[in-house]
Amino acid sequence: MIDKKTKEALTEALKTGNVLNLSLGGKSRIRIERRLPFLLIYREEKQDHFKVSDLVRMESSYLITESSTDFNSDIALLAKELSKELAEEYGSVMVLEVWIGKPDSKSFKLKTAKDKAPNTVKAFQDGLQAFCRTHPELTVQVEENLIRHPDHLADFLTLKQCQEAGIYLMGLEIPPFFQSHANKEFYYLVFKEFKLAFSNILRKAVYEFIRVQTSFDIQNYQRLGSTVVDEKVWEVDKQLSEIEAKYQFLLLISPTNTMQAKEEFIANQHRKNPKFLYRNLPIDPDRLKEELFRIDIRGIQDPTLSFLYTEKREEIEKQITMLKERGTKNFMYSSIRLYSTPGVELHETAKLLLKTLPPDDFENIEWIDPYDMAKYCMAEIEEYRKIYPALNSKVEVKNDIVGMLVSRGQLYIGSSFKVPKQRIKALVHHEVGTHVLTFYNGKMQSFGQMSSGFADYDELQEGLAVLAEYLVGGLTNNRLRTLAARVIAGRAVTEGMTFEETYHTLTAEYNSSPEQAFQITARAYQGGGCTKDIIYLRGLIKLIDYLQNGGDLEPLYVGKIGFKHIALIQELRIRDIIKPSPLSPSYLKTDFAQERLQKLKEGLTLPELVN
C-alpha cells in the first residue's frame, strides 16, 4: 500500500517540476524529473542479472518494481494517475516497458500499436538496427499487436487503462546477448557498450514522441538526460581529484639537472648519453593504486559521466605506473600506453615539414630573458583577472625548469629560458591564453576534473595552444620545425635509438641546431623515454581537421577536455550540467585573429600557417 506521504510527494513534484526519487516499498522505486511526458518501466525478475536495472536507472524518468506488480496494484494505478495528469497538460504520455528475453533469444522485439507514433517506432528501429550492425548475430523485430508486456506476466497497464489516461504504450524485449545462462557468465564490457548505446537510442525515440505527439517544449534529445548530478558523482570526482593532487606528474617526470646534463654532453663531444636526475616521489605508487581502485565509479548511473570518470581513473593508473617506473626502460612502454606512438602518417608529415621549412635566421634577433617574459605573462593574467577575479595564477621563474610549464593553473619559467622578441605574444597566448585560461574555466565548474583534466586532454590542449600562436601571428618556421622534430625524436625512442643517435639524427639529417636538438632529445628521453611530445603536432593536425570540417572553437575552452569529449561535454551543456565559461581567449576578440581563423577553416595547410 502506497502511503499518503508518498502520494503527496508525487503531487508536489508534478506541480513544481522538482526531481522526485522515492521508494515505493520493497524493490519498487520511482524517479521523475522535469515533468517529462515519458515513463520507463522495468519489472525485475528473479533470473535477471542485478546489472540489468542499470539500463533504467540511468534515465531521468523511470519506475522499477517487482515482477508481481500488475495493473491492479497500487503502483500501477499510481503510474496511471501520474501519466493522466501529464497527458492532460501535454496531450499524451509515452510509457515504455522493457524486459529481458529468454536465454536463447537473439532479437530485439519492439511491441507497438499499429499505425501509431511512426516517427518514434522508426527512431527505435533505426537505432537498434545500427547497434545490431556491430553485433550481426542480433536482429530487430517490430510487432504491431495488443500484447506489449512479457508473455509470462500480467499487464502492467491494460490498454483500456492507457486509453483512459492518454498513454501511448510500448514494450521492448531485449535479448540477453550480454550473458550466458548456461555458463553462468555475465559479459560486463558487452553490457557496458549496450548500456551506452541503449540510452542514446531510447532518448532519440522518446524525443521523436515528445516532439510530434505532445506540446512539451524540448529542443534536443540530449535534454532528456538527467539535469541533476547524484551524490556518487561528486564523491568520485572528489576522490579522483584528491589522488591527483598528491603528485604533479609533469614536474615529477621532468629532469632537475637538464642544464648540467647538457654541459656534460657537450664536454663529451656529444658521444655519451647524459644521466638525468629527478625530484623525489611524494607518493607510494602501490598504495596510491590501491586507493584509486577502491573508488566506486560503477556506482555512477549517468552513462556519460560514468564513461568520463572510468577513463580518467585508467589515465591516473597509467601515470602512477610511469612514476613508479621512472628511470627504467619500462617507463617508455607505459608512456606508449598513455600517449601512443607516432603513426606512419604523422611521422611522414614531420619529415616533410623538416625538409621543406628552412630554419629561421636568428642574426640580429632581440632576445627576452625569463624575468621579462614573466612580466608579459603576468600582465595578461591581470587582464583576465579583471573579468574573473577568482583567477589567482602566478608566474614563477625556477632553476629546475626548462622552458615554460603550466601546472594547476600556475606558470613556471626556467631561469635559463630566453625567447625571441617576435615570439612573446605567441607564447603568452600559448601558456596564459590557453593553459591557464582553460584551467580556471574548468575550475569554476562543479567537477574537479574539468580543471585537472579528463583523460587524454593534453592533445587538444596543445593543439589549441599552438593554434593560438598562429592566430596571433607568431607561429614561425622554427616553431613548426620543433614540433616536427619532437615527432622524429618520439619515433626514435620507440625504435630503440640511443640519446646520442637521436641527437645526431636531428642535427645531421634535419638541420636542427645543437641547442634545439639537445632540448628536444632531452624531453624525448626523460624518465626513460617519453612519447608525450608527439601530441603537439598530432593535436594541431586533429584540431585543424576539426575546424575545417565545421567544428566550433568556442566550446573547446570550457576546461581540460580531449577531442573525444567534445560531443559529451556538449551534451552536458545541453543538460545544464556544464555551465557557461567566464573566460574566452582575448585574442579571439580581434579582427586579426578572426580573419586568420577563417583562412584556416577554408583550407590552409600546415606549412601555410607560418607567418
C-alpha positions as CSV (number, residue, x, y, z in Angstrom):
1,M,0.0,0.0,0.0
2,I,1.4,3.4,-1.0
3,D,1.1,5.8,1.9
4,K,-0.3,9.3,1.9
5,K,3.1,10.9,2.3
6,T,4.4,9.3,-0.8
7,K,1.3,10.4,-2.8
8,E,1.7,14.0,-1.5
9,A,5.4,14.0,-2.6
10,L,4.4,12.8,-6.1
11,T,1.8,15.5,-6.3
12,E,4.2,18.2,-5.2
13,A,6.9,17.0,-7.7
14,L,4.4,17.2,-10.5
15,K,3.4,20.7,-9.5
16,T,6.9,22.1,-9.1
17,G,8.8,20.0,-11.6
18,N,11.4,19.2,-8.9
19,V,13.2,15.9,-9.0
20,L,11.4,13.1,-7.3
21,N,13.3,9.9,-6.3
22,L,11.2,7.8,-4.0
23,S,11.0,4.3,-2.7
24,L,7.5,2.8,-3.1
25,G,8.2,-0.1,-0.8
26,G,10.2,-3.3,-1.3
27,K,12.2,-3.2,-4.5
28,S,10.0,-0.6,-6.1
29,R,11.3,2.9,-6.8
30,I,10.1,5.8,-8.9
31,R,12.1,8.8,-10.3
32,I,10.6,11.7,-12.1
33,E,12.4,14.8,-13.4
34,R,11.0,17.9,-15.0
35,R,7.5,16.6,-15.6
36,L,8.6,14.7,-18.7
37,P,5.7,13.1,-20.6
38,F,7.5,9.7,-20.5
39,L,7.9,6.9,-18.1
40,L,10.2,3.8,-18.4
41,I,9.0,0.7,-16.7
42,Y,11.1,-2.3,-15.6
43,R,9.7,-5.2,-13.6
44,E,12.6,-7.0,-12.1
45,E,12.5,-10.8,-12.4
46,K,14.4,-13.3,-10.3
47,Q,16.5,-14.6,-13.1
48,D,17.6,-11.1,-14.2
49,H,21.2,-10.2,-13.5
50,F,21.4,-7.4,-11.0
51,K,23.1,-5.1,-13.5
52,V,20.1,-5.1,-15.9
53,S,18.3,-2.5,-13.9
54,D,21.2,0.0,-14.8
55,L,19.6,0.3,-18.2
56,V,16.7,2.0,-16.5
57,R,18.4,3.8,-13.6
58,M,20.5,6.0,-15.9
59,E,17.3,7.7,-17.3
60,S,15.5,10.7,-15.9
61,S,12.0,9.2,-15.6
62,Y,11.6,5.6,-14.6
63,L,9.7,3.1,-12.3
64,I,11.4,-0.1,-11.2
65,T,9.2,-2.6,-9.4
66,E,8.8,-6.4,-8.8
67,S,7.6,-8.9,-11.4
68,S,4.4,-9.5,-9.4
69,T,3.2,-5.9,-9.9
70,D,0.2,-5.8,-12.2
71,F,-2.5,-3.5,-13.4
72,N,-4.5,-3.9,-10.2
73,S,-1.6,-2.9,-7.9
74,D,-1.3,0.5,-6.2
75,I,1.9,1.1,-8.0
76,A,0.4,0.6,-11.5
77,L,-2.6,2.7,-10.5
78,L,-0.3,5.4,-9.3
79,A,1.6,5.3,-12.6
80,K,-1.7,5.6,-14.4
81,E,-2.8,8.7,-12.4
82,L,0.6,10.3,-12.8
83,S,0.5,9.8,-16.6
84,K,-3.0,11.0,-16.8
85,E,-2.1,14.3,-15.2
86,L,0.8,14.8,-17.5
87,A,-1.3,13.8,-20.5
88,E,-3.9,16.4,-19.6
89,E,-1.3,19.1,-19.8
90,Y,0.8,17.9,-22.8
91,G,-1.6,15.9,-24.8
92,S,-0.1,12.4,-24.4
93,V,2.4,10.4,-22.4
94,M,4.7,7.6,-23.6
95,V,5.1,4.6,-21.3
96,L,7.7,2.0,-22.3
97,E,8.1,-1.3,-20.5
98,V,11.4,-3.1,-21.0
99,W,12.3,-6.7,-20.1
100,I,14.9,-9.4,-20.8
101,G,14.0,-12.1,-23.3
102,K,14.6,-15.9,-23.0
103,P,18.2,-17.2,-22.7
104,D,18.3,-18.2,-26.4
105,S,16.7,-15.0,-27.8
106,K,18.7,-13.1,-30.4
107,S,16.1,-10.5,-31.3
108,F,15.1,-7.1,-30.0
109,K,11.3,-7.2,-30.1
110,L,9.6,-3.8,-30.3
111,K,5.9,-4.1,-29.5
112,T,3.7,-1.2,-30.5
113,A,0.2,-0.2,-31.7
114,K,-0.5,-0.3,-35.5
115,D,0.0,3.0,-37.3
116,K,0.7,4.9,-34.1
117,A,3.6,7.2,-33.5
118,P,5.5,6.1,-36.6
119,N,8.4,8.5,-36.0
120,T,9.0,7.1,-32.6
121,V,8.9,3.5,-33.9
122,K,11.3,4.3,-36.7
123,A,13.7,6.1,-34.4
124,F,13.7,3.0,-32.2
125,Q,14.1,0.6,-35.1
126,D,16.8,2.6,-36.8
127,G,18.8,2.9,-33.6
128,L,18.6,-0.8,-32.7
129,Q,19.4,-1.9,-36.2
130,A,22.5,0.4,-36.2
131,F,23.6,-1.3,-32.9
132,C,23.0,-4.7,-34.5
133,R,25.4,-4.0,-37.3
134,T,28.2,-4.3,-34.7
135,H,26.5,-7.5,-33.4
136,P,25.5,-9.4,-36.5
137,E,24.0,-12.2,-34.5
138,L,21.2,-9.9,-33.4
139,T,18.1,-8.8,-35.2
140,V,15.3,-6.3,-34.7
141,Q,11.6,-7.2,-35.0
142,V,8.7,-4.7,-34.8
143,E,5.5,-6.4,-33.7
144,E,2.2,-4.5,-34.0
145,N,-0.1,-6.2,-31.6
146,L,-2.1,-5.8,-28.3
147,I,0.5,-7.6,-26.1
148,R,3.1,-5.1,-25.0
149,H,4.5,-6.8,-21.9
150,P,6.3,-10.0,-21.1
151,D,4.2,-13.0,-22.3
152,H,4.5,-14.7,-18.9
153,L,3.5,-11.7,-16.8
154,A,0.2,-9.9,-16.5
155,D,-0.2,-6.4,-18.0
156,F,1.4,-3.6,-16.0
157,L,-1.3,-1.3,-17.5
158,T,-4.1,-2.6,-19.7
159,L,-4.9,-1.0,-23.0
160,K,-8.1,0.3,-21.5
161,Q,-6.3,2.0,-18.7
162,C,-3.9,3.5,-21.2
163,Q,-6.7,4.8,-23.2
164,E,-8.3,6.4,-20.2
165,A,-5.0,8.1,-19.2
166,G,-3.8,9.2,-22.6
167,I,-0.9,6.8,-22.6
168,Y,0.9,5.6,-25.7
169,L,2.1,2.1,-24.5
170,M,5.2,0.3,-26.0
171,G,7.1,-2.7,-25.0
172,L,10.7,-3.7,-25.7
173,E,12.1,-7.2,-25.2
174,I,15.9,-7.2,-25.0
175,P,17.9,-10.3,-25.9
176,P,20.3,-11.4,-23.2
177,F,23.3,-11.4,-25.5
178,F,25.5,-9.9,-22.7
179,Q,25.3,-13.0,-20.6
180,S,25.5,-16.8,-20.8
181,H,22.9,-18.6,-18.7
182,A,24.5,-22.0,-19.5
183,N,28.0,-20.9,-18.3
184,K,26.6,-18.5,-15.6
185,E,28.7,-15.7,-17.1
186,F,27.9,-12.0,-17.4
187,Y,29.9,-10.1,-20.0
188,Y,30.3,-6.7,-18.3
189,L,32.1,-4.9,-21.2
190,V,29.5,-6.0,-23.7
191,F,26.7,-4.9,-21.3
192,K,28.5,-1.5,-20.8
193,E,28.7,-1.0,-24.5
194,F,25.0,-1.7,-24.9
195,K,24.0,0.4,-21.9
196,L,25.6,3.5,-23.5
197,A,24.0,2.7,-26.9
198,F,20.6,2.0,-25.4
199,S,20.5,5.3,-23.6
200,N,21.2,7.1,-26.8
201,I,18.6,5.1,-28.8
202,L,16.0,5.5,-26.1
203,R,16.4,9.3,-25.9
204,K,16.2,9.8,-29.6
205,A,13.0,7.7,-29.8
206,V,11.4,9.4,-26.8
207,Y,12.4,12.8,-28.3
208,E,10.5,11.9,-31.5
209,F,7.4,11.0,-29.5
210,I,7.5,14.2,-27.4
211,R,8.3,16.4,-30.4
212,V,5.5,15.1,-32.6
213,Q,2.8,13.8,-30.1
214,T,2.9,16.3,-27.2
215,S,3.1,20.0,-26.5
216,F,6.1,19.6,-24.2
217,D,8.9,22.0,-25.3
218,I,12.2,20.3,-25.9
219,Q,14.9,21.3,-28.4
220,N,17.3,18.4,-28.3
221,Y,17.1,14.7,-27.5
222,Q,20.1,15.1,-25.1
223,R,17.9,17.3,-22.9
224,L,16.1,14.1,-21.9
225,G,19.2,13.1,-19.9
226,S,19.1,14.0,-16.2
227,T,19.9,17.6,-15.3
228,V,20.7,16.5,-11.8
229,V,24.0,15.1,-10.7
230,D,23.8,12.5,-8.0
231,E,25.9,12.4,-4.9
232,K,28.0,9.5,-6.2
233,V,29.4,11.6,-9.0
234,W,30.6,14.3,-6.5
235,E,32.1,11.6,-4.3
236,V,34.0,10.0,-7.2
237,D,35.1,13.4,-8.6
238,K,36.5,14.5,-5.2
239,Q,38.3,11.2,-4.6
240,L,40.0,11.3,-8.0
241,S,40.9,14.9,-7.6
242,E,42.4,14.2,-4.1
243,I,44.6,11.4,-5.6
244,E,45.7,13.5,-8.5
245,A,46.6,16.4,-6.1
246,K,49.1,14.2,-4.4
247,Y,51.6,14.4,-7.3
248,Q,52.4,16.8,-10.1
249,F,53.0,14.4,-13.0
250,L,54.8,16.7,-15.4
251,L,57.1,18.1,-12.8
252,L,58.0,14.6,-11.5
253,I,59.0,13.2,-14.9
254,S,61.0,16.4,-15.8
255,P,64.7,16.2,-15.0
256,T,66.1,18.7,-12.5
257,N,69.6,18.7,-14.0
258,T,69.0,19.4,-17.7
259,M,71.4,22.2,-17.9
260,Q,74.2,20.3,-16.2
261,A,73.5,17.2,-18.3
262,K,73.7,19.4,-21.4
263,E,77.2,20.7,-20.3
264,E,78.4,17.1,-19.7
265,F,77.0,16.1,-23.1
266,I,78.9,18.9,-24.9
267,A,82.1,18.1,-22.8
268,N,81.9,14.5,-24.1
269,Q,81.7,15.7,-27.7
270,H,78.1,14.6,-27.9
271,R,79.1,10.9,-27.6
272,K,78.0,9.9,-24.1
273,N,74.4,9.6,-23.1
274,P,73.6,12.1,-20.3
275,K,72.3,10.9,-16.9
276,F,69.1,12.7,-15.7
277,L,68.1,13.3,-12.1
278,Y,64.5,13.7,-10.8
279,R,62.6,15.1,-7.9
280,N,61.8,12.6,-5.1
281,L,58.4,11.0,-5.4
282,P,56.0,12.3,-2.7
283,I,53.8,9.2,-3.1
284,D,53.9,5.4,-2.6
285,P,52.7,4.3,-6.1
286,D,51.4,0.9,-4.9
287,R,49.4,2.4,-2.1
288,L,48.0,5.1,-4.3
289,K,46.8,2.5,-6.8
290,E,45.0,0.6,-4.1
291,E,43.3,3.8,-3.1
292,L,42.5,4.6,-6.8
293,F,40.7,1.3,-7.4
294,R,38.7,1.5,-4.2
295,I,36.7,4.4,-5.8
296,D,33.2,3.2,-6.7
297,I,32.9,4.5,-10.2
298,R,30.5,1.7,-11.0
299,G,28.0,3.4,-8.7
300,I,27.6,6.3,-11.2
301,Q,24.4,5.7,-13.1
302,D,24.7,8.5,-15.7
303,P,26.4,6.9,-18.8
304,T,28.2,10.0,-19.9
305,L,29.7,10.8,-16.5
306,S,30.5,7.1,-15.9
307,F,32.5,7.0,-19.1
308,L,34.4,10.2,-18.3
309,Y,35.4,9.1,-14.8
310,T,36.2,5.5,-15.8
311,E,38.6,6.8,-18.5
312,K,40.1,9.2,-16.0
313,R,40.9,6.5,-13.5
314,E,42.6,4.5,-16.2
315,E,44.7,7.5,-17.1
316,I,45.7,8.1,-13.5
317,E,46.7,4.5,-13.1
318,K,49.0,4.8,-16.1
319,Q,50.6,7.9,-14.7
320,I,51.2,6.3,-11.3
321,T,52.8,3.3,-13.1
322,M,55.0,5.7,-15.1
323,L,56.2,7.4,-11.8
324,K,57.0,4.0,-10.3
325,E,59.0,3.0,-13.4
326,R,60.7,6.4,-13.8
327,G,64.3,5.9,-14.9
328,T,63.8,2.4,-16.3
329,K,63.1,1.0,-19.8
330,N,59.5,0.2,-18.7
331,F,58.8,3.9,-18.4
332,M,58.9,4.1,-22.2
333,Y,56.4,1.3,-22.7
334,S,54.0,2.9,-20.2
335,S,54.4,6.2,-22.0
336,I,53.2,4.5,-25.2
337,R,50.2,3.2,-23.3
338,L,49.4,6.8,-22.3
339,Y,50.4,8.8,-25.4
340,S,50.6,6.2,-28.1
341,T,53.4,6.2,-30.7
342,P,53.9,8.4,-33.9
343,G,52.0,6.7,-36.6
344,V,53.4,6.4,-40.2
345,E,51.3,9.4,-41.5
346,L,52.3,11.6,-38.6
347,H,56.0,10.6,-39.0
348,E,55.9,11.3,-42.7
349,T,54.3,14.7,-42.1
350,A,57.0,15.6,-39.6
351,K,59.8,14.6,-42.0
352,L,58.1,16.7,-44.8
353,L,57.9,19.8,-42.5
354,L,61.6,19.5,-41.6
355,K,62.7,19.1,-45.2
356,T,60.6,21.9,-46.6
357,L,60.7,24.6,-43.9
358,P,64.2,26.2,-43.5
359,P,65.4,27.2,-40.0
360,D,64.8,30.8,-39.0
361,D,67.7,33.2,-39.2
362,F,68.5,34.4,-35.7
363,E,71.0,37.0,-36.6
364,N,70.1,40.5,-35.3
365,I,67.3,38.9,-33.2
366,E,66.5,40.7,-29.9
367,W,66.1,38.1,-27.0
368,I,63.9,38.4,-23.9
369,D,65.1,36.9,-20.6
370,P,62.8,34.8,-18.4
371,Y,62.1,37.7,-15.9
372,D,60.9,40.0,-18.7
373,M,58.9,37.1,-20.1
374,A,57.3,36.6,-16.7
375,K,56.2,40.3,-16.7
376,Y,54.5,39.9,-20.1
377,C,52.6,36.8,-18.9
378,M,51.6,38.4,-15.6
379,A,50.2,41.4,-17.4
380,E,48.0,39.1,-19.5
381,I,46.9,37.3,-16.3
382,E,45.9,40.6,-14.8
383,E,43.7,41.4,-17.8
384,Y,41.9,38.1,-17.3
385,R,41.6,38.7,-13.6
386,K,39.6,41.9,-14.3
387,I,37.0,39.7,-15.9
388,Y,37.2,36.8,-13.5
389,P,38.6,37.8,-10.1
390,A,38.8,34.2,-8.9
391,L,41.8,33.7,-11.2
392,N,44.8,33.7,-8.9
393,S,47.5,32.4,-11.2
394,K,51.1,33.5,-10.6
395,V,54.3,33.3,-12.6
396,E,57.5,31.9,-11.1
397,V,61.0,31.7,-12.5
398,K,62.7,28.4,-11.4
399,N,66.1,27.0,-11.7
400,D,64.9,23.4,-12.1
401,I,62.6,24.1,-15.0
402,V,63.4,24.1,-18.8
403,G,61.2,26.3,-21.0
404,M,57.7,27.2,-19.8
405,L,55.3,24.9,-18.0
406,V,51.8,25.4,-16.5
407,S,50.8,23.1,-13.6
408,R,47.5,23.5,-11.8
409,G,47.0,27.0,-13.2
410,Q,50.4,28.3,-12.1
411,L,53.0,29.2,-14.7
412,Y,56.7,28.3,-14.3
413,I,59.5,29.6,-16.5
414,G,63.1,28.1,-16.5
415,S,65.8,30.5,-15.4
416,S,67.8,29.7,-18.5
417,F,64.9,30.3,-20.8
418,K,65.1,33.0,-23.5
419,V,62.8,33.9,-26.3
420,P,63.0,36.0,-29.5
421,K,61.0,39.2,-29.0
422,Q,58.8,38.4,-32.0
423,R,57.6,35.3,-30.2
424,I,56.4,37.0,-27.0
425,K,52.8,37.3,-27.9
426,A,52.6,33.8,-29.3
427,L,54.0,32.2,-26.1
428,V,51.9,34.4,-23.8
429,H,48.7,33.2,-25.5
430,H,50.0,29.7,-25.7
431,E,50.6,29.5,-21.9
432,V,48.2,32.0,-20.4
433,G,45.5,32.3,-23.1
434,T,45.2,28.5,-23.4
435,H,46.6,26.5,-20.5
436,V,45.9,29.0,-17.6
437,L,42.6,30.1,-19.1
438,T,41.2,26.5,-19.5
439,F,42.3,25.6,-16.0
440,Y,40.3,28.4,-14.5
441,N,37.3,27.9,-16.8
442,G,37.4,24.3,-15.7
443,K,37.8,25.2,-12.0
444,M,34.6,27.2,-12.0
445,Q,32.7,24.1,-13.0
446,S,31.4,21.7,-10.3
447,F,33.7,18.9,-11.5
448,G,37.3,19.0,-10.3
449,Q,38.3,17.0,-13.4
450,M,37.3,19.9,-15.6
451,S,40.4,21.8,-14.3
452,S,42.8,18.9,-13.6
453,G,41.9,17.3,-16.9
454,F,39.8,14.5,-18.2
455,A,41.7,11.6,-19.8
456,D,43.8,12.5,-22.9
457,Y,43.1,16.2,-22.6
458,D,46.7,17.1,-23.4
459,E,46.4,16.6,-27.1
460,L,43.6,19.0,-27.6
461,Q,45.2,21.5,-25.1
462,E,48.4,21.6,-27.0
463,G,46.6,21.8,-30.3
464,L,44.7,24.8,-29.0
465,A,47.9,26.4,-27.7
466,V,49.8,26.1,-31.0
467,L,46.7,27.4,-32.8
468,A,46.8,30.4,-30.5
469,E,50.4,31.1,-31.8
470,Y,49.1,31.0,-35.4
471,L,46.1,33.2,-34.6
472,V,48.2,36.0,-33.1
473,G,50.7,35.8,-36.0
474,G,53.6,34.3,-34.0
475,L,53.9,30.8,-35.5
476,T,57.4,30.6,-37.1
477,N,59.3,28.1,-39.2
478,N,61.4,27.1,-36.2
479,R,58.3,26.5,-34.0
480,L,56.8,24.1,-36.5
481,R,60.1,22.5,-37.1
482,T,60.4,22.0,-33.3
483,L,57.0,20.2,-33.2
484,A,58.0,18.1,-36.2
485,A,61.4,17.2,-34.6
486,R,59.6,16.1,-31.5
487,V,57.8,13.5,-33.6
488,I,61.1,12.3,-35.1
489,A,62.6,12.0,-31.6
490,G,59.5,10.2,-30.3
491,R,59.8,7.7,-33.1
492,A,63.5,7.2,-32.4
493,V,62.8,6.5,-28.7
494,T,60.2,3.8,-29.6
495,E,62.6,2.2,-32.1
496,G,65.3,1.8,-29.5
497,M,67.8,4.5,-30.7
498,T,70.1,6.0,-28.0
499,F,70.1,9.6,-26.9
500,E,73.3,10.2,-28.8
501,E,71.9,8.6,-32.0
502,T,68.7,10.7,-31.8
503,Y,70.6,13.9,-31.2
504,H,72.8,13.3,-34.3
505,T,69.8,12.4,-36.4
506,L,68.2,15.8,-35.7
507,T,71.4,17.7,-36.3
508,A,72.8,15.8,-39.3
509,E,69.6,14.7,-41.2
510,Y,67.2,17.5,-40.3
511,N,69.5,20.5,-39.8
512,S,68.4,21.2,-36.2
513,S,70.7,23.5,-34.2
514,P,72.7,21.8,-31.4
515,E,70.7,23.7,-28.7
516,Q,67.3,22.7,-30.2
517,A,68.4,19.1,-30.9
518,F,69.5,18.7,-27.3
519,Q,66.3,20.1,-25.7
520,I,64.1,18.0,-28.0
521,T,66.1,14.9,-27.3
522,A,66.2,15.5,-23.6
523,R,62.4,15.8,-23.5
524,A,62.1,12.6,-25.5
525,Y,64.3,10.6,-23.2
526,Q,63.1,12.0,-19.9
527,G,62.0,9.4,-17.4
528,G,63.4,6.6,-19.5
529,G,61.8,7.5,-22.8
530,C,58.6,9.5,-23.2
531,T,56.4,10.0,-26.3
532,K,54.3,12.8,-24.8
533,D,55.8,15.4,-27.2
534,I,54.3,13.9,-30.3
535,I,50.9,15.2,-29.1
536,Y,51.8,18.8,-30.1
537,L,51.9,18.2,-33.8
538,R,49.3,15.5,-33.7
539,G,46.9,17.7,-31.7
540,L,47.4,20.6,-34.1
541,I,46.6,18.4,-37.1
542,K,43.5,17.0,-35.4
543,L,42.3,20.5,-34.4
544,I,42.8,21.8,-37.9
545,D,40.8,18.9,-39.3
546,Y,38.0,19.5,-36.7
547,L,37.8,23.2,-37.6
548,Q,37.9,22.6,-41.4
549,N,35.0,20.1,-41.0
550,G,32.8,22.7,-39.4
551,G,33.7,22.3,-35.7
552,D,33.2,25.3,-33.3
553,L,36.2,26.6,-31.5
554,E,34.5,28.3,-28.5
555,P,33.3,25.2,-26.6
556,L,36.8,23.8,-26.5
557,Y,37.9,26.4,-23.9
558,V,35.4,25.1,-21.3
559,G,38.2,23.2,-19.4
560,K,40.7,20.4,-19.8
561,I,38.9,18.1,-22.2
562,G,40.0,15.7,-25.0
563,F,38.9,15.5,-28.6
564,K,36.7,12.5,-27.8
565,H,34.9,14.5,-25.1
566,I,33.7,17.4,-27.3
567,A,30.3,15.8,-28.0
568,L,30.0,14.5,-24.4
569,I,30.7,18.0,-22.9
570,Q,28.2,19.5,-25.4
571,E,25.6,17.0,-24.2
572,L,26.3,18.0,-20.6
573,R,26.0,21.7,-21.6
574,I,22.6,21.0,-23.2
575,R,21.5,19.2,-20.0
576,D,22.7,22.3,-17.9
577,I,25.2,20.3,-16.0
578,I,28.2,22.2,-17.6
579,K,27.8,26.0,-17.1
580,P,28.9,28.8,-19.4
581,S,32.6,29.6,-19.1
582,P,33.6,33.0,-17.6
583,L,36.7,33.4,-19.8
584,S,37.4,33.3,-23.5
585,P,40.8,34.0,-25.1
586,S,41.4,37.7,-25.5
587,Y,43.0,37.3,-29.0
588,L,39.8,35.7,-30.4
589,K,38.1,39.1,-29.9
590,T,40.4,40.7,-32.5
591,D,39.6,41.0,-36.2
592,F,43.2,39.9,-37.0
593,A,42.7,36.5,-35.3
594,Q,39.2,36.0,-36.7
595,E,40.5,36.7,-40.3
596,R,43.3,34.1,-39.7
597,L,40.8,31.6,-38.3
598,Q,38.6,32.0,-41.3
599,K,41.5,31.4,-43.7
600,L,42.4,28.3,-41.7
601,K,38.9,26.9,-41.9
602,E,38.9,27.5,-45.7
603,G,41.8,25.0,-46.1
604,L,45.2,26.3,-45.2
605,T,47.9,23.5,-45.0
606,L,50.4,23.1,-42.2
607,P,53.3,24.9,-43.9
608,E,51.0,27.8,-44.8
609,L,50.4,28.5,-41.1
610,V,53.8,30.0,-40.8
611,N,53.9,33.8,-40.8
